[in-house]
Structure formats: structure tokens, C-alpha cells
Amino acid sequence: MMRILLFLATNMAVLIVFNIILSLTGIRAQDASGLLIMAALFGFSGSLISLFLSKTMALRSVNGQVIEQPRTEQERWLLNTVSIQARDANIPMPTVAIYHSADVNAFATGASKNNSLVAVSTGLLNAMTKDEAEAVLAHEISHIQNGDMVTMTLLQGVLNTFVIFISRLIANVVASNRNDNGESSSGIYFLVSMVLEVVFGFLASMIAMWFSRYREYRADAGSAHLVGKQKMIAALRRLQQLHEPQQMEGQFAAFAINGKRGGLASLFLSHPPLEKRIEALQKSDSLN
């Protein structure tokens, strides 16, 4: 829930700044083309900034240590495994980091395939077998190979743009009708647009999280292709047996490896339930 609140708060912060600037510039919905340009500018700005800062933000958030010269056998294995998988996936070698946490987790992030990061918790490395950890790493490599970070950023930018644009158009209609009755429209316009932006923002979040769940299935399939279906299934089953890791916050939360379920809240989950991911892999007979 905290991750969802932070996601919505980030979007709202951008929208509030957008409202202030629109008020100062005097751009209203009558100028549809100008409004669309401004909506796109502010709709994409937050997501693009988050994307370009994602590596730095992720490392600082978990206090991750980038592995440049491996000091232990575990670090050597980690670097070697990521290197082999990156080569097999035909992507540049990502930055590899390890962070101390009891949580069984891993994530991938970065602005592009040429500037990506794979980070793994010590909890995962200690709790999983090498085959299981290898499958998790392949899952994260598949996220990078599929360009999921950039795709999600573009989708979020488009959604934000339409949230702002449509909200302002509707608000202008409402405010114009009130103005015909001799009432001041500026306050009504601002209030209606803000309420609609919150409502449409929730709906946009549901769309974004649906796509995030979809790409998790693709990353699972990519892992199965790189290291074998049974290894990925074993890793997911291991996660079912282990203590639920805390949800990671921020842009890189979408690349963690677990998910919760439960009623309406499941529409805001970035990851499908583990049993559904296992079932999807079991039905993929083309993967060995």
C-alpha cells in the first residue's frame, strides 16, 4: 500500500505543479493544442526524471554496493552468472550490485539497455540454491532485454498526459456552463480539474499496473528461455515457501520478484500472484 501511495503522490505532485504553471500562463482548454503540449510536457517529465535517476535512487534506497572487483566466491559467481546471461540475451553487461537485507528480492532498473542495473539481496543469495538464484537473475536480465524500464516510462507518460488533458477539457465545459449563469468560473475550473485528475489518475494507475503484471509473465518466459523452465518454476515455488519480502518503493519497485493479492487491491499490483506465474510457465510447453 505504501508503494501505491508513493506512486500516486508522485503523479499528484507533477499535476499540482502543472496546475500552478497553467494558472500563471493563462492557458485554458479553449486552446486545445497548447493544452495538449503542456499536458504532454508535464505528463512525461516526472516519469522521465525517475527513469534517468532510477539507478542512483535504487542503489541509495537499498544501500547497494556495486561489485567491481569480486571479493568473495559468492560475488564472483554473481558477476559471472550475470555476464553469461547478458551475453546470451545479447545485451551489454549491466552494473551488478549486492545489498544486505534479509528480504528475498532482486530488481533491475536503468535508463536503457546500455545503462542498466541488476541488484540482488543477500537474503536471496543465502536462501536460494544456485539454480533458483540463476533463474531469478535471468528474470531480471529479461526485463532489461525487453526494454521494460523504458516501455513503462513511456506508458506512464502517455497516461499522465491524457489524465491532464481530458480532465482539463471536461473542467472547461463545466466551468463554461457555470459562467453562462454569471458565476465565476476560474475556481470551479480549478476544483473540477483537480478532482478529475485524481479520479483518472487512479484509473491510469490500474492500466499501468496491468501492463506491469503482463511484463512479469514475459520476464518469466524470458528466464525460462535463458536457463530452463524448471529452474524458474523452482525459484517461484521457493518464493512461496519463504517469508514475504517487503515491497520496494519507488520507480524500481516494478522490477521486484514477488507480488501479493487481495480483492480490489490486486488491480494495483505490479506483479501477478506467484501461483499464476507458475501456472503460466507450466502451460508453456514450448519452453524447456
Disulfide bonds with the S-S distance in Angstrom:
none
